[in-house]
Amino acid sequence: MPVARSPSCSLFATPSFQQAALDRGITRRRFVQAALALPTIIALPACGSDDRKAIKVSRTFFSAREQRFIEAATARLIPGDASDPGALEAGVPFFIDLQLAGPYGRADRWYMEGPWASGTEQQGYQLKETPAQLYRKAIAEVDAYCRKHFNGMDYADLKTSEQEQVLHDLDEDKIQLKDFPGQAFFAILWQNTQEGFLSDPMYGGNRNFAGWKLIGFPGPRYNYVKEITEYGKPYPLPPVGLLGRDGTRIRS
């Protein structure tokens, strides 16, 4: 049987991790750091204002309805606001859109000839759909599920608590999609959301280094020879990406 087409995107639903963290009073920064390091669902409570604004850019892959879904879903996975950026403020939907429109979305470098068995966690992605096909099918089916169970409303129109419940149900495989498990869609959505939040801004996400600032990563500077022996001292320089200090520049 062919081995993995890509690194594993399998997740394990552990909703108790979120509640335990909140019960212990862990800060949002530490909670994000811990959650991004673990294979688990994350539905973070946003801090401050609820006025979230997505980065306004031209769509390449998503339709208008699909874009609304992605903005709503990623905002539940990594919430934020103007003073505490989350997925929307960091441009994660734009990052995912660009990825699905390119070689990743088409699975250009993956083995995609079958057989189509379930595989193991170590074998990674084993579906016959490319990531772009997976998103297109899954978004339509999840919206249809929401219209059936929530008075005709699409996912993007649900209350935030309902949106979170749908994500949990996908992760726990309680929502069955036609051609693949609901958990498979949630897994790749969560993986891509993390990638968009923490990748170099040149790929369209992590706008203004929002993700790097949150976890304290200064970026790929040419060296840290001086700082490597200065233990416990804050790094004094702002983050820098592969295209420089402008956290909004995207590779052409």
N, C-alpha and C positions, 0 to 999 in steps of 0.2 A: 504494500500500500504506500502511495507517495507520502513523503513526510511533509512538514509544515510548508504552507504557502507564505506565511509571514509569522513574525513573533506572536506568541499566544495572546489572545485577547479575552481569554476566559476569566470570569469574575465569580466570586462567591458572595452571596448576599449575607451580610452581617449587620442588619440594622441596629443591633444592640450596641455596636461600636459607637455610633453617633450619640445615642442616648447616654451611654456611659461617659463619653467625653464631656457632654454637656453637664451631666450630674456632678462631675468632678471640677467643673468650672474652668476647663481648659480654654485658653483664649482662642479667638478665631484663627489667628496666625498659626498657632501650634496645631490646631485642629486640621487646617488645610495641609500643613506640612506632613502630619501623620497620615491623613487620608490619601494624599497623593503618593505616599510610599506604600500603601496597602491595596490589595485587590478587593475593593469593597465599594458598595454604593455610597454616594455622598449627597446629602441634601442639606446644605448649610443654611442656617438662619442668617439672613442679611443683617448687617449692622447699619444703623442710621436711617437715612431717608429711603423711601421705597421708590424713588424716582429714578428708574433705570433707563439708560439710553444706549441703544446698540450703535456700533460704529456704522455710519452711513456710507456704503460703498456699492458699486455695481455688482449685481449677481452674475456669476458665470455659469453655474450649474443649477442651482435651486430655482424652482418656480416661486411665485409670490407666496403661495400657500405653504410650500415646503419651507421657505425662509422663516415664516411666522412660527412654524413648528420648531425649527432649530433654535431660533432665538428664545422661545419659551422654555424649551427643554434644557438648553445649556445654562440659562439663567437660574434654573432650579438646581442644577448640578454644582455650579459655583456662583452663588449669588453675589451681588455687589451693589454699590451705589457710587455717586460722584466722588465721595471721599474715601471709598474703600472698594476699589475696582474688582469686579468679578468677570465672568465669561463675556458678557455683553460689552462692558467697557474695554476689555482687552482685545476685542475683535475676534473672538473665537468662532462665531458663525461664518465670518469672512474667511478665516483660515480653513475651515472645513469645506466651504464652497470651492475654494481654490484647489484643495487637495482632490476633491471628487471630480473636478473638471480636468485633472491631469493624469499622469501615469499611475499614481496610487489608485485613483478612482477606477481606472480601467484595468487595474491589476497587471500592468504591462510586464512586470518582472516576477510574477508569481506563476507557479505551475497550476494551471486551471483546467486540466484535461480529465479529471476524475481518477479513480472511482470516488463516488460521493458518499463515503461512510462518515459516521459521526467523528471518529478519531478520538484521540486522547487530548488532555490539556496540553501536554508537551508538544503535540503536533500542530497546535495553533489553528488558524483559520482553515476550515475544511468545507465551506459552502461552495456551491456551483456559481453563485452570484458574485460578480465583482462588487467592491465596496459601493460604487455608484449605483449599481442595480439594487443592492441591498437597501440602501437609504431610500431610493425611490419607491420600492415596494413597501417597505416597512412604514414609512411616514403615511402613505395612503391608507394602509390597513389600521394603523393606530388611530388615525383621525376617524376612520369609519367606526372603530370600536368605541371611541369617545362619543360620536354622534348617537350611537345605539344606546349607550349607558348613561349619557349625561344630557338628555333632552335636546338632542340635535346639535350640540356644540362641538366644534373642533377642539383639539388639544390646547391650542393657543388661547382659547376663550374660557378655559376652565379656571376655577379658583386655584390659587397657588397650592393649597393643601390637596386639591384633587389632582393637580399636575404631578405633585410628588408621589401620590398614591399610585398613579399610573406607572411612573418610573419604577417604583418598588415592585409593582406587579409584573412588569416586564423583566426585571432583574431576577425575580423569584420564579419566572416561567409560568405565571398564572394567566398571562395573556398569550394565547396561541395564535401565531401568524400562519398564513397559508403555506408558505414554502420553507420556512425555517423557524426555529424557536424564538420566542420573544426575547429570551435572554441573550441570544446571539446579537440581536440588534442593539440591545442596551449595552452589551460589552463593547462593541465597536464605537458606539456613540460616546461612552464614557472615556474610552481610550483616546479618541480623537479630541475630545474636550480638554483632557489633560495636556495633550500634545500642543493644542492651540494656545493654551494658557502659559505653557512653559518653554515653547520653542523660541528660536531667535525671531525677532520682529520682522526680519526680512521675508518670512513665510506668511505674513499677514496677521498673525495673532500676537499675543503678548505686547499689545500696543503700549507704547511709552514704558516698556519694561515692567508692566503691572505685575506679572507673575514673578519675575526675578526679584523685584523689590519686596514682594510679600515674603519670599523665602530667604532673602538676604544673599542672593547670588549676584556678584558684580559683573558677570559676563566674561567672554573670552579675550581678556587683555593679553598682550604679548608676553608678559611675565609677571610673576609675583615673588621675585627673588628677595626683595627687601621685606615684604610682609610675611613671608613664610615662617619667620622666627619671632614675629611680634604677636605672641599668643594673647588672646583675650581682648585685643584692641579692635574697635570698630574700623572697618575699611573705609577710608575717607572719601574715595572717589565714587562718582555716580556710575551706574551700569553702562556698559558699552556693548553693542552688538557687532556682528560681522560687517555691517555697513556703517559702523560708527556710532556716535552718541545720539543720533536722531532715531528715537524709538518708533517712528511712523514710516520710515523708509521701507519699501518693499522691492525685492529684486525684480528686475525687468525680464 
